[in-house]
C-alpha cells in the first residue's frame, strides 16, 4: 500500500531534522537530500491529483 501525503510529509520533516545534524557526513547528507527530493515529488503528485479531483467535483455538469 502506498503512503499517504501526511506520511510522506512526516518523513520529509524527519529528513530535514537529520540534515540539520552537524555531525552528518557530506555523503550521508547527499543521500538524505536525494530521499527528500524523491519524497517531495511523490507528495506533489498526490497533491496535484487531489486538486484535479476537487476541480472535477466543482466543475459544472456537462449537459
C-alpha positions, 0 to 999 in steps of 0.5 A: 500500500502506498503512503499517504501525503501526511506520511510522506510529509512526516518523513520529509520533516524527519529528513530535514531534522537529520540534515540539520545534524552537524555531525552528518557526513557530506555523503550521508547528507547527499543521500538524505537530500536525494530521499527528500527530493524523491519524497517531495515529488511523490507528495506533489503528485498526490497533491496535484491529483487531489486538486484535479479531483476537487476541480472535477467535483466543482466543475459544472455538469456537462449537459 
